[in-house]
């Protein structure tokens, strides 16, 4: 297979327990989208309740793989790889894959799978990481302190998302919704937040959106990274920092900056993503995607248009980020013009 557009799109559905993930999957399966969808369903525990709930809505043209022997983000990861490799040989019989993780899952290892396995990367691409956030309880979950400084799954799920469905808004007031939006944006400023009830959403907003690629997001909203302040989060130290600077980057300097940054902060740097312009590459536009220290970097689908400002844009999402250090390091990669 060649080219990103020929790869099978994968939507990773995450979110804390009870947020509405299975309800969303059912909504998608019942939708009038004309897509043949494979669902990879995972539930923590020996009995797969979600398989029964979802399979009620499966049509003849759709499939389901139940992996109920543990959490998809850890012990089941090998099963996920085997499932995806098995499915690739049947690629002509379906159009997309949805992976629904358990509510206790850290989505990072699921995303890792699409970076570190060459055969998976050859046949699949992440279309989006979609997080369901329960409007009634998400703030409580995000404020929860884990023992021994452990990862807060609810915060991690929000931080990794490309799109957030703020679900069950009928259970909270308008003022509470405004507060929740600020909380979510403080952790992840670059993700679109869509307000929903009963996980009902326009399918065009969650399928085939290519929001894992920052390139399309920037085409839709070129200014979304233009922020003059650091988005601080007082719950767990998680924040997002957006940087936009015009010019051309020195490839060697940028490579060294990112490698040092990710190696030194791999545990705390949840996501890094950007659209970049390099010296000596003509009109080629480059896309950078990082999940902790795992990176995916290459030419974008489109080039810089004639007269388009060559603005490099990066988003960093993680714990204890220091805007000044990130900005200084990124600016140091620019080619100095005489």
Phi, psi and omega in degrees: 000149181222139178085144182297325185293338180272353181278156180284124180284138181238128174254121177263118181258118181234179183140154186290167181307129176081010184284339179117022183297309181296323177298320177296314180301317177299317179300318179294315183295330179276350187290156179268069183250347178074008181266145172264115191244133171262131177252125171257110189255134179226137174221138179286118180134171186278336182248124185270090178292318184298328179301316180295320181295316183284320185296342176299332184255004179285134176267172183299329184276359182245156183235165174218138175243120179262126176239095188249016183262029176143189184278133183297341183272357181224267188294337184269358186303322176299322177295323179297315178299312181298321179297315181294321179293323177295320183291328185300331179286349178247021189304330182288349183263358178212163187251336185202162178235137171243126174252115176260115181273161174292156181294347179262009188272140165276121185288348185302310181297331175296314178296324178307321184306325184275355177259318195263346179257109185302322182290322175296314181298331181288329188252340185233155171221145176284121177279316177196156168251112188253124182250126172271125179241120180285112184300333183282326190233353187299321180298319179297316180295322182288335180275347184295129178270127181272147179297144177057032177069024182294166182292133173274110186298322182296318178293316181299319180296318178294318183296326184277344189290149169264334176220138181241126174263108176279097191264161178064037181293345178289349182263359182228166181274167178299320180293324176294322178298317179300318178295321179295320178300319178295319179297314180294317180292331178295325178277321185216090185287339187268347181278138172291137175249123181245124181276132183220161171233133181057030178060021179276122183214152174298120185298335178293343180272350183231348179242136178065033184265341179053036183279351173292335174271122181293337184302313183291323178300318181292327177295323180285319184219084185298344186259003191291343177266355185282080181242141181256006182223154175279135179274101184272149179229120186267011180271307183226010182080009180276136179209169174236139179236122177253137181230133176227125181213135182275146177135189178247144181261148172277121187300313183297318180293318180294319179298316180294318180300311184290319180296315178296318181297313184286326178291321182283336186230031187301323182287326185267342181268095184292306183223145169220135183206148183192165172240125194229156177236127182246146177298139176080007182252015177061229182267008182291133177254139183242145180244134179243131176227127177230139173235106192052232183271358178276130183232155174225121188220134179180179181297145176282166179292329181245165179252170173294128181285154177304127180082355180287130178300134180276080183259118176278131183231131178228147172235130173243131178233123181181192183260136175059041177285143178244108185306314184302316180295318180294316180296315181297318179295319181291315180297328180294344180275350180291143175287126180282124179265134178284000000 
